[in-house]
Amino acid sequence: MADKRLNVVLAAALAVTPIAAPAQPVSPEPRSAEDALPRSPFVNVRLSPDIGEGLPAVRAALVGLSVRIAEPADYEITTRPNFPQTLIAIDLRHRPRDWDTDFSAIDSEARQAPRTFDLGNFVLGDYRGGLREMFTRATRARALLALESPGGAVGIDTCVAWPDIQEGEAVIPPCHGSEAETTLWGRSSDRMDLFAIEVLNTAPAPRYVAVLTVEPWLGIQRVPLTSLDETAPLPPKAIARTDVLRFLHHRSERFLLVTIASDRPIDANAFVQSTLERSSRLGCGIEGLECQAPAPAGDTAGWTVSVAEYAVHRPMLVGIGGGSSILEGMAPWMAAIYSTVPYTKAEIEADSAKPPGKRQFLAERSQRELAHRCGGALIAPNLVLTAAHCVAIEKYAGDGMAQVLTERRVRIGTPHLGRGGTTFAIAGVAVPTNFDPDTLNHDIAVLLLKPDRDSRPLQPPAIAIGAESLTGGTRLTAFGWGYTGMVAAGANPLFNITEALQRNPDLLRFGEMAVLNWSKCRRRLPTRLRGGMVCLVAPGADVGPTPENNVFSCRGDSGGPLVRKVGETEKLVGVTSWSMGCGYRDYPSVYTNVTKYRRWIAAARQQLRPGTALRIDENRPPSPQEGRPQSPQ
């Protein structure tokens, strides 16, 4: 939904500024009994009952991995809230006092949350590869930490130095001294994630040494020591240190520092593995064989190993957003229809490799934008009205419409795209028997909702269906999360007329529009206009040229509501259907005229049942397409 007065994409810009912390000890934190890693080579997991019908398939996918279903569990395998087709692993060893505010969550408002790994999607079938990659990495980390010796790394003393920032340069003080061991170095608020590692040979003979970090996101990095060749030992009483290192994540986290000492050269490269980021899905294909690293191998005889835990403490970061929102209390019945099946890593990479004119620019969009499909309006506690082309074209046409029951979901009660409010599963879907996907004639649909484990108690008011006819000049209000830039007819809607890539706004937009007289609309759209449609233009454009303050619909607004205020009551009178470009010249935005489908909506209310995908004729019995529960395979 765009208003040319605000003809910009209003993306919420998150500004985060760490605050300088007071000095505090940086000596290794002792690990309590519950934190100590057992010597078992297995990773313990818990399988949540929320996995539902996919539970047998998940059990089968774990066969052959160094995993056992046992308590105390290291990870809980479950599905992502509001995305029941997406399998995740929650790190149960992430202590609640260390949980950080997750501003990137695609399923809720920012909140304190444990570390979570996305494993894959039941519909795509790539969760098997995700499980394999996740637990291959976890097992390798477990194998390294299990080498810890009762007496630590014999003859090697390791410490961490936090650089002091002097005139923009990181100065590393020695950490083998009483002052450095008790002082937090790093007095600049934006350099708290810098540190260096120092090792001292306290043995009477030369010792070979290797230092590795084990990070919370399952990364294992070997840290090179300055001026010390890996093939050469460290002389007695000599010190070697690293260059200045940067902690990987801008949040409070703990990491394990592993020191290996031996009287022979040390080859620890078999343990090294890259770090998994918070927002990255594990993209390993169906079986994940291309991602599976070999088990750690090599001669570890003669190694003595110490493991110390360090914590980088940060204050909670505060997000500062910008832009405009709908007014408080507006549109509580607004609904968003989104996909529960994400784009795969291969699809995103393939899209990036296409010529610009063929790309969808998937890599440039947030997960919330990628998941968004359409708008809608709550017309009863369990019914949403939207456009038929949102649920019954392309792969969902014909018998494929039943897939909507598992691959789409509805969010209600929030002005934010993809977060907040509550979500519902889709239990049934109905479109008119004579819906035409080519002309978008009879472009209307009803979704039957059902609450499930991801639905929170929330009872937003429904909006009534309008009955008054829509005559030329009638003022209405349209709502949507669609693109805001003008697009020429026939041009790629991903770009506005200035060739800027369009983005979905974070906050719901609204704009006032006017009904265009039917005969005037027929002159502007002589071939595609049908009787169940209504044309909308910016106020003033119904009687004269398009004003500078143009208002129009665009991609992403589909299915969204068109509302008329009758006295003090809001009435739903249209849903967004199509347009020739977006706000281009005098082309109107076209909506389905809901006032002409009151009988059809009543028939859909009566005939819809859970598990059905129906083509409904208001004058005839329904033609059912039963939606069968789908296997997560």
VMD Tcl script that draws the C-alpha trace (Angstrom):
set ca {
  {0.00 0.00 0.00}
  {1.60 3.22 -1.12}
  {1.01 6.93 -0.67}
  {3.20 9.07 -2.91}
  {3.60 11.58 -0.10}
  {5.46 8.80 1.70}
  {6.72 7.08 -1.41}
  {9.58 5.30 0.30}
  {10.02 1.83 1.67}
  {9.64 2.22 5.42}
  {11.94 -0.51 6.64}
  {12.49 -0.60 10.39}
  {16.15 0.27 10.95}
  {17.55 -1.41 14.02}
  {20.19 0.72 15.71}
  {22.16 -1.03 18.41}
  {24.73 0.63 20.62}
  {26.59 -1.38 23.27}
  {27.16 0.48 26.51}
  {30.54 0.41 28.19}
  {30.57 -2.02 31.10}
  {32.44 -1.44 34.35}
  {35.65 -3.30 35.02}
  {35.11 -6.90 36.11}
  {37.20 -10.06 36.47}
  {38.10 -11.98 33.36}
  {39.67 -15.03 34.91}
  {38.16 -18.30 33.69}
  {34.76 -19.01 35.13}
  {34.58 -22.35 36.99}
  {32.28 -24.87 35.44}
  {29.71 -26.31 37.79}
  {28.86 -30.00 37.98}
  {25.89 -29.59 35.65}
  {28.03 -27.69 33.16}
  {30.83 -30.25 33.08}
  {30.75 -32.28 29.88}
  {30.43 -36.05 30.36}
  {32.99 -38.31 28.78}
  {30.38 -40.05 26.66}
  {30.93 -39.63 22.90}
  {27.16 -39.32 22.45}
  {25.11 -36.14 22.30}
  {21.91 -36.42 24.35}
  {18.71 -35.19 22.74}
  {15.10 -34.78 23.77}
  {12.31 -35.22 21.21}
  {9.41 -32.86 21.80}
  {5.86 -34.17 21.35}
  {5.23 -30.95 19.39}
  {6.92 -32.65 16.43}
  {3.64 -34.54 16.05}
  {3.29 -36.85 13.05}
  {6.90 -36.23 12.07}
  {8.23 -37.96 15.19}
  {8.90 -41.39 13.56}
  {10.67 -39.73 10.64}
  {12.90 -37.71 12.98}
  {13.78 -40.83 14.97}
  {14.73 -42.59 11.74}
  {16.88 -39.64 10.64}
  {18.90 -39.85 13.87}
  {19.90 -43.46 13.21}
  {23.64 -43.72 12.53}
  {24.52 -40.48 14.31}
  {26.34 -40.30 17.64}
  {23.10 -39.29 19.30}
  {20.99 -40.88 21.95}
  {17.58 -39.94 23.32}
  {18.42 -39.46 26.97}
  {18.37 -37.04 29.88}
  {19.91 -34.72 30.82}
  {19.54 -33.59 27.22}
  {22.00 -31.31 25.43}
  {19.45 -30.31 22.77}
  {15.69 -30.46 22.39}
  {14.41 -31.20 18.90}
  {11.06 -29.56 18.22}
  {9.37 -27.35 15.63}
  {9.54 -23.58 15.41}
  {6.61 -21.73 16.98}
  {4.22 -20.51 14.27}
  {6.16 -22.53 11.66}
  {5.16 -26.14 12.50}
  {6.82 -27.52 9.37}
  {10.28 -26.20 10.37}
  {12.37 -28.45 12.60}
  {14.71 -26.79 15.10}
  {17.17 -27.77 17.84}
  {17.19 -25.75 21.08}
  {20.47 -25.66 23.00}
  {19.45 -26.74 26.51}
  {22.96 -26.06 27.82}
  {22.48 -22.34 27.11}
  {21.85 -21.07 30.63}
  {18.88 -18.70 31.04}
  {21.05 -16.05 32.68}
  {23.03 -15.92 29.42}
  {20.04 -15.71 27.08}
  {20.22 -12.69 24.85}
  {17.54 -10.56 23.25}
  {16.77 -11.97 19.84}
  {15.87 -9.10 17.50}
  {16.04 -11.34 14.42}
  {13.28 -13.77 15.36}
  {10.93 -14.32 12.44}
  {8.16 -15.75 14.56}
  {7.64 -13.23 17.38}
  {8.53 -9.92 18.94}
  {12.08 -9.44 20.22}
  {12.50 -11.57 23.34}
  {14.99 -13.33 25.56}
  {15.62 -16.68 23.93}
  {17.98 -19.65 24.06}
  {20.30 -20.56 21.23}
  {18.35 -22.23 18.42}
  {19.41 -23.99 15.21}
  {17.09 -24.32 12.18}
  {17.43 -27.88 10.88}
  {15.14 -27.94 7.86}
  {11.54 -28.29 6.76}
  {9.23 -31.30 6.69}
  {7.65 -30.35 3.37}
  {11.03 -29.84 1.69}
  {12.47 -32.95 3.34}
  {15.83 -31.27 4.01}
  {15.60 -31.71 7.78}
  {17.46 -35.03 7.51}
  {20.49 -33.23 6.13}
  {20.16 -30.58 8.84}
  {20.09 -33.18 11.60}
  {23.15 -34.87 10.16}
  {25.15 -31.66 9.88}
  {24.10 -30.35 13.29}
  {24.98 -33.47 15.22}
  {28.12 -34.22 13.24}
  {29.38 -30.82 14.40}
  {28.17 -31.33 17.97}
  {29.86 -34.73 18.13}
  {33.17 -33.31 16.92}
  {33.03 -30.59 19.58}
  {32.21 -33.24 22.20}
  {35.15 -35.38 21.07}
  {37.59 -32.49 21.46}
  {36.35 -31.44 24.89}
  {36.38 -35.06 26.09}
  {40.20 -34.99 25.76}
  {40.45 -32.67 28.80}
  {43.13 -33.95 31.18}
  {42.69 -34.00 34.96}
  {45.83 -31.87 35.36}
  {45.27 -29.70 32.30}
  {47.86 -28.97 29.60}
  {51.09 -29.95 31.32}
  {53.67 -27.18 31.36}
  {51.51 -24.59 29.56}
  {49.74 -21.69 31.27}
  {47.08 -19.96 29.11}
  {45.35 -16.64 29.77}
  {43.18 -14.14 27.92}
  {44.07 -10.46 27.48}
  {41.42 -7.87 26.69}
  {43.05 -5.13 24.60}
  {43.05 -1.55 25.73}
  {41.90 0.93 23.07}
  {44.28 3.87 22.84}
  {43.63 6.47 20.13}
  {41.71 3.95 18.06}
  {44.38 1.23 18.27}
  {44.09 -2.03 20.18}
  {47.02 -2.34 22.62}
  {47.44 -5.78 24.14}
  {48.72 -5.72 27.73}
  {50.36 -8.85 29.11}
  {47.93 -11.14 30.90}
  {50.55 -13.11 32.82}
  {50.57 -10.63 35.68}
  {48.42 -9.99 38.72}
  {46.90 -6.74 37.47}
  {45.92 -8.08 34.07}
  {44.32 -11.18 35.54}
  {41.84 -9.14 37.54}
  {41.09 -6.23 35.23}
  {38.79 -6.08 32.25}
  {40.78 -4.48 29.46}
  {38.73 -2.73 26.83}
  {37.51 0.67 27.84}
  {35.89 1.65 24.56}
  {32.22 0.80 24.25}
  {32.51 -0.50 20.69}
  {35.55 -2.74 21.14}
  {34.38 -5.06 23.91}
  {34.53 -8.05 21.57}
  {38.31 -7.86 21.07}
  {40.67 -10.15 22.92}
  {44.00 -11.93 22.61}
  {45.31 -15.25 23.94}
  {48.69 -15.72 25.56}
  {50.53 -18.94 26.48}
  {53.54 -19.36 28.78}
  {55.77 -22.44 28.89}
  {56.37 -23.14 32.58}
  {58.03 -26.52 31.93}
  {61.82 -27.01 32.06}
  {61.79 -28.38 28.49}
  {60.36 -27.15 25.17}
  {56.66 -27.95 24.68}
  {54.55 -28.08 21.54}
  {51.32 -26.17 21.99}
  {48.06 -25.60 20.10}
  {45.17 -23.34 21.07}
  {41.59 -23.76 19.84}
  {38.31 -22.01 20.63}
  {35.02 -23.91 20.82}
  {32.21 -21.46 20.19}
  {28.57 -21.74 21.23}
  {27.45 -22.08 17.61}
  {29.56 -25.24 17.23}
  {32.52 -23.58 15.56}
  {36.01 -24.87 16.37}
  {38.85 -22.60 15.34}
  {42.56 -23.15 15.69}
  {44.13 -19.87 16.78}
  {47.60 -19.17 15.34}
  {50.20 -17.98 17.84}
  {52.31 -15.06 16.64}
  {56.02 -15.79 16.00}
  {55.58 -19.48 16.77}
  {55.78 -22.00 13.95}
  {53.29 -24.83 14.41}
  {56.09 -27.28 13.72}
  {58.34 -25.77 16.41}
  {58.06 -26.10 20.21}
  {57.77 -23.20 22.65}
  {61.02 -22.81 24.63}
  {60.99 -22.85 28.47}
  {59.77 -19.58 30.06}
  {58.87 -18.24 26.59}
  {55.56 -16.55 25.83}
  {53.58 -16.71 22.60}
  {50.41 -14.80 21.91}
  {47.81 -14.38 19.21}
  {47.03 -11.30 17.23}
  {43.97 -9.33 18.33}
  {40.92 -11.52 17.82}
  {37.30 -10.44 17.46}
  {34.54 -12.34 19.17}
  {32.12 -13.52 16.52}
  {28.79 -12.37 17.88}
  {27.48 -9.05 19.16}
  {25.89 -10.47 22.30}
  {26.74 -11.96 25.67}
  {28.15 -15.43 25.08}
  {30.53 -17.95 26.54}
  {33.28 -19.74 24.72}
  {35.64 -22.56 25.67}
  {39.37 -22.17 25.30}
  {41.17 -25.45 24.64}
  {44.94 -25.67 25.12}
  {46.80 -28.76 23.94}
  {50.37 -29.48 25.06}
  {52.66 -32.31 23.97}
  {56.29 -33.28 23.59}
  {55.59 -33.99 19.90}
  {54.15 -31.81 17.10}
  {50.38 -31.40 17.36}
  {47.97 -31.82 14.45}
  {44.58 -30.61 15.70}
  {43.20 -29.64 12.29}
  {40.86 -32.64 12.22}
  {38.68 -30.91 14.81}
  {38.37 -27.55 13.05}
  {34.90 -26.60 11.73}
  {33.14 -23.39 10.76}
  {30.65 -21.56 12.98}
  {26.90 -21.67 12.43}
  {25.18 -18.29 12.57}
  {21.97 -17.67 14.50}
  {19.82 -16.92 11.45}
  {21.32 -19.48 9.06}
  {19.44 -22.62 8.16}
  {21.54 -25.72 7.78}
  {21.46 -26.25 4.03}
  {22.65 -29.78 3.36}
  {20.14 -31.08 0.84}
  {17.97 -34.08 1.55}
  {20.52 -36.42 3.10}
  {23.24 -33.92 3.98}
  {26.05 -36.11 2.74}
  {27.82 -33.17 1.11}
  {27.93 -31.42 4.49}
  {29.02 -34.36 6.60}
  {32.58 -33.92 7.80}
  {34.61 -37.04 8.65}
  {34.91 -38.02 12.29}
  {37.99 -36.61 14.04}
  {40.98 -38.80 13.37}
  {44.65 -38.67 14.15}
  {47.08 -39.51 16.88}
  {46.19 -37.81 20.15}
  {48.52 -39.94 22.22}
  {50.72 -37.86 24.47}
  {48.36 -34.88 24.45}
  {47.49 -33.14 27.68}
  {44.53 -30.81 27.37}
  {43.08 -27.98 29.45}
  {39.63 -26.45 28.93}
  {38.70 -23.06 30.37}
  {35.47 -21.14 29.97}
  {35.35 -17.40 29.31}
  {32.36 -15.12 29.08}
  {31.90 -11.93 27.12}
  {29.30 -9.94 29.04}
  {27.31 -7.28 27.26}
  {24.40 -5.18 28.42}
  {21.08 -5.73 26.69}
  {21.02 -3.94 23.35}
  {18.20 -1.55 22.65}
  {16.60 -1.46 19.23}
  {15.58 1.89 17.78}
  {13.18 1.72 14.87}
  {11.95 4.42 12.52}
  {9.08 4.91 10.15}
  {5.32 5.36 10.43}
  {2.71 2.97 11.70}
  {-1.03 2.67 11.48}
  {-2.69 4.47 14.36}
  {-3.06 2.67 17.67}
  {-6.14 0.44 17.66}
  {-6.65 0.50 13.89}
  {-7.34 -2.72 11.96}
  {-7.34 -5.29 14.81}
  {-9.01 -7.70 12.35}
  {-6.10 -7.48 9.87}
  {-4.63 -10.84 8.89}
  {-1.40 -11.86 7.18}
  {-1.10 -15.12 5.26}
  {2.40 -16.54 5.19}
  {4.26 -19.61 3.98}
  {5.56 -22.23 6.40}
  {7.90 -23.64 3.74}
  {11.07 -21.55 3.36}
  {13.14 -21.09 0.25}
  {16.00 -23.56 0.24}
  {19.64 -22.57 0.24}
  {19.90 -24.02 -3.29}
  {16.94 -21.92 -4.50}
  {18.44 -18.74 -3.08}
  {21.84 -19.46 -4.62}
  {20.25 -20.34 -7.96}
  {18.27 -17.11 -7.91}
  {21.42 -15.08 -7.20}
  {23.11 -16.65 -10.23}
  {20.36 -15.57 -12.66}
  {20.59 -12.43 -14.83}
  {19.11 -9.36 -13.08}
  {15.97 -9.44 -15.19}
  {15.20 -12.99 -14.10}
  {16.03 -12.70 -10.41}
  {13.61 -12.52 -7.49}
  {16.40 -11.14 -5.27}
  {15.73 -13.70 -2.55}
  {19.11 -13.20 -0.88}
  {18.41 -9.49 -0.38}
  {15.15 -10.03 1.51}
  {14.50 -10.80 5.16}
  {12.92 -14.08 6.20}
  {9.75 -12.18 7.10}
  {9.50 -10.75 3.61}
  {10.20 -14.12 2.02}
  {7.47 -15.78 4.09}
  {4.79 -13.14 3.43}
  {2.19 -14.03 0.82}
  {-1.04 -12.04 1.25}
  {-3.27 -10.00 3.49}
  {-6.74 -10.84 4.70}
  {-9.44 -9.85 7.18}
  {-10.99 -11.73 10.09}
  {-14.75 -11.91 9.41}
  {-15.62 -14.37 12.22}
  {-13.66 -15.87 15.13}
  {-12.53 -18.70 12.86}
  {-12.83 -17.27 9.32}
  {-10.54 -15.06 7.22}
  {-11.55 -13.51 3.91}
  {-8.83 -13.07 1.29}
  {-8.26 -13.31 -2.48}
  {-8.59 -16.61 -4.34}
  {-5.33 -16.02 -6.20}
  {-3.56 -16.21 -2.81}
  {-4.57 -19.86 -2.37}
  {-5.69 -21.35 -5.70}
  {-3.18 -20.65 -8.50}
  {0.02 -22.24 -9.80}
  {0.91 -25.28 -7.61}
  {-2.26 -24.70 -5.55}
  {-4.62 -24.75 -8.53}
  {-7.11 -27.60 -8.89}
  {-6.39 -30.54 -6.58}
  {-3.28 -28.74 -5.33}
  {-5.38 -26.34 -3.27}
  {-5.37 -28.85 -0.39}
  {-1.66 -28.11 0.10}
  {-2.68 -24.72 1.53}
  {-3.74 -26.56 4.69}
  {-0.13 -27.48 5.50}
  {1.95 -24.90 3.64}
  {0.22 -21.69 4.71}
  {-0.60 -20.13 8.07}
  {-2.41 -16.99 9.27}
  {-1.17 -14.30 11.69}
  {-3.66 -11.95 13.36}
  {-3.43 -9.14 15.88}
  {-0.27 -7.25 14.95}
  {0.64 -4.37 12.61}
  {4.14 -5.82 12.15}
  {5.06 -8.00 9.19}
  {5.83 -11.51 10.36}
  {5.95 -10.97 14.11}
  {3.68 -10.43 17.09}
  {0.00 -11.23 17.46}
  {-0.89 -14.89 17.27}
  {-0.99 -17.44 14.50}
  {-3.48 -20.08 13.44}
  {-3.34 -23.16 11.28}
  {-5.59 -23.30 8.22}
  {-8.17 -26.07 8.63}
  {-10.10 -25.50 5.41}
  {-10.17 -23.32 2.30}
  {-12.91 -22.39 -0.19}
  {-12.96 -20.46 -3.47}
  {-15.78 -19.91 -5.95}
  {-16.37 -22.67 -8.48}
  {-16.05 -20.14 -11.29}
  {-12.85 -18.45 -10.07}
  {-10.73 -17.71 -13.15}
  {-6.98 -17.50 -12.44}
  {-6.33 -15.87 -15.83}
  {-8.71 -12.92 -15.52}
  {-8.95 -13.04 -11.69}
  {-12.72 -13.00 -12.00}
  {-14.42 -14.03 -8.72}
  {-11.15 -13.49 -6.86}
  {-12.30 -14.25 -3.32}
  {-11.60 -17.00 -0.79}
  {-12.51 -17.99 2.76}
  {-10.07 -19.69 5.14}
  {-11.27 -21.78 8.08}
  {-8.88 -21.35 11.02}
  {-8.04 -23.65 13.89}
  {-5.94 -22.95 16.98}
  {-3.05 -25.26 17.77}
  {-0.04 -25.33 20.08}
  {1.33 -22.13 18.48}
  {-1.90 -20.14 18.93}
  {-1.96 -17.84 21.94}
  {-5.16 -16.66 23.63}
  {-6.23 -13.71 21.54}
  {-9.73 -12.67 20.51}
  {-9.50 -9.75 18.10}
  {-12.84 -8.43 16.88}
  {-14.05 -9.54 13.49}
  {-15.09 -7.05 10.82}
  {-18.61 -7.12 9.37}
  {-19.31 -7.60 5.66}
  {-20.67 -4.47 4.00}
  {-23.94 -4.46 2.08}
  {-24.17 -0.92 0.71}
  {-23.36 -0.58 -3.00}
  {-20.10 1.12 -3.95}
  {-20.90 4.12 -6.13}
  {-18.40 6.42 -7.81}
  {-16.68 8.77 -5.40}
  {-17.25 6.65 -2.27}
  {-14.27 7.06 0.07}
  {-12.71 3.85 1.38}
  {-9.56 2.82 3.26}
  {-7.18 0.13 2.02}
  {-4.63 -1.76 4.14}
  {-1.56 -3.80 3.22}
  {2.10 -4.69 3.56}
  {2.72 -4.34 -0.19}
  {5.45 -2.51 -2.07}
  {5.20 1.26 -1.93}
  {6.88 2.38 -5.15}
  {5.24 3.24 -8.48}
  {5.66 0.60 -11.21}
  {4.92 0.98 -14.91}
  {2.38 -1.35 -16.50}
  {4.08 -4.56 -17.59}
  {7.29 -3.74 -15.68}
  {8.87 -5.89 -12.99}
  {7.13 -4.95 -9.71}
  {10.31 -5.77 -7.79}
  {11.64 -2.38 -8.93}
  {9.96 1.02 -8.80}
  {10.20 3.51 -11.67}
  {13.54 4.78 -10.33}
  {14.92 1.21 -10.62}
  {15.22 0.84 -6.82}
  {14.62 -2.64 -5.41}
  {11.31 -2.66 -3.54}
  {10.89 -4.02 0.00}
  {7.88 -4.90 2.08}
  {7.40 -2.41 4.91}
  {7.65 -3.72 8.45}
  {4.58 -1.79 9.60}
  {1.11 -2.10 8.13}
  {0.27 0.76 5.75}
  {-3.10 2.28 5.02}
  {-4.41 4.89 2.61}
  {-7.64 6.57 1.60}
  {-8.98 5.76 -1.86}
  {-12.05 6.61 -3.91}
  {-14.32 4.38 -6.00}
  {-13.96 5.10 -9.73}
  {-17.21 5.25 -11.68}
  {-17.80 1.99 -13.55}
  {-17.94 3.54 -17.01}
  {-14.72 5.50 -16.41}
  {-13.01 2.34 -15.22}
  {-14.18 0.45 -18.32}
  {-12.53 3.11 -20.48}
  {-9.24 2.75 -18.58}
  {-9.36 -1.07 -18.38}
  {-11.39 -2.13 -21.44}
  {-10.51 -5.83 -21.55}
  {-10.08 -7.30 -18.06}
  {-12.84 -5.70 -16.00}
  {-15.58 -8.04 -14.77}
  {-18.83 -7.52 -12.86}
  {-17.50 -8.61 -9.46}
  {-14.71 -6.07 -9.49}
  {-14.47 -2.47 -8.27}
  {-11.89 0.14 -9.26}
  {-10.12 2.40 -6.75}
  {-8.00 5.49 -7.31}
  {-6.49 8.22 -5.17}
  {-9.06 10.73 -3.89}
  {-9.53 13.33 -6.62}
  {-8.49 11.01 -9.44}
  {-12.11 9.87 -9.72}
  {-13.10 13.28 -11.10}
  {-9.85 14.60 -12.56}
  {-6.18 13.81 -13.21}
  {-4.21 11.64 -10.79}
  {-3.05 13.89 -7.95}
  {0.50 14.15 -6.73}
  {-0.57 12.34 -3.55}
  {-1.25 9.05 -5.32}
  {-2.47 6.00 -3.37}
  {-2.41 2.54 -4.93}
  {-1.97 -1.18 -4.28}
  {1.02 -3.27 -5.32}
  {2.55 -6.72 -4.87}
  {2.18 -7.88 -1.27}
  {-1.17 -6.12 -0.80}
  {-3.10 -9.00 -2.41}
  {-6.04 -10.24 -0.36}
  {-5.86 -7.23 1.94}
  {-9.03 -5.48 3.07}
  {-10.84 -2.49 1.63}
  {-12.92 -0.90 4.39}
  {-15.85 1.50 4.47}
  {-16.87 3.36 7.58}
  {-20.64 3.50 7.99}
  {-21.40 5.76 10.93}
  {-19.05 4.47 13.61}
  {-18.91 0.96 12.19}
  {-16.25 -0.38 9.84}
  {-17.44 -2.68 7.06}
  {-15.36 -4.91 4.79}
  {-16.31 -4.11 1.19}
  {-13.37 -5.38 -0.88}
  {-10.18 -7.42 -1.10}
  {-7.11 -6.44 -3.12}
  {-7.02 -8.28 -6.44}
  {-4.87 -6.82 -9.25}
  {-3.60 -3.73 -11.07}
  {-1.83 -2.65 -14.25}
  {1.52 -1.80 -12.74}
  {1.40 0.01 -9.39}
  {-0.04 3.53 -9.33}
  {1.06 4.12 -12.92}
  {-0.57 7.00 -14.85}
  {-4.35 6.78 -14.50}
  {-4.61 2.99 -14.08}
  {-6.78 2.16 -11.06}
  {-6.19 -0.53 -8.45}
  {-8.75 -3.31 -8.81}
  {-10.47 -4.99 -5.87}
  {-13.00 -7.78 -5.58}
  {-16.32 -6.16 -4.64}
  {-17.13 -8.11 -1.47}
  {-20.63 -6.60 -1.24}
  {-21.57 -8.68 -4.30}
  {-20.39 -11.94 -2.71}
  {-22.42 -11.93 0.50}
  {-24.41 -15.01 -0.55}
  {-21.28 -16.83 -1.61}
  {-19.56 -16.02 1.72}
  {-22.64 -17.33 3.58}
  {-22.46 -20.55 1.57}
  {-18.76 -20.93 2.36}
  {-19.43 -20.41 6.08}
  {-22.03 -23.19 5.96}
  {-20.11 -25.70 3.88}
  {-16.51 -25.39 5.06}
  {-15.36 -28.24 7.31}
  {-11.92 -29.06 8.76}
  {-9.71 -30.87 6.29}
  {-11.50 -29.66 3.15}
  {-10.51 -27.61 0.12}
  {-13.73 -26.68 -1.65}
  {-14.94 -25.10 -4.88}
  {-18.24 -23.58 -3.83}
  {-21.15 -22.45 -5.97}
  {-23.60 -20.48 -3.84}
  {-26.51 -22.02 -5.75}
  {-25.29 -25.64 -5.84}
  {-23.89 -28.31 -3.51}
  {-20.12 -28.05 -3.08}
  {-17.54 -29.90 -5.17}
  {-15.16 -31.16 -2.47}
  {-11.45 -31.70 -2.72}
  {-10.67 -33.41 0.55}
  {-7.42 -32.27 2.15}
  {-5.71 -35.35 3.56}
  {-3.10 -35.05 6.30}
  {0.27 -35.01 4.60}
  {3.28 -37.02 5.64}
  {6.27 -34.96 6.78}
  {8.49 -37.10 4.56}
}
mol new
graphics top color blue
foreach p $ca { graphics top sphere $p radius 0.5 }
foreach p [lrange $ca 0 end-1] q [lrange $ca 1 end] { graphics top cylinder $p $q radius 0.2 }
display resetview
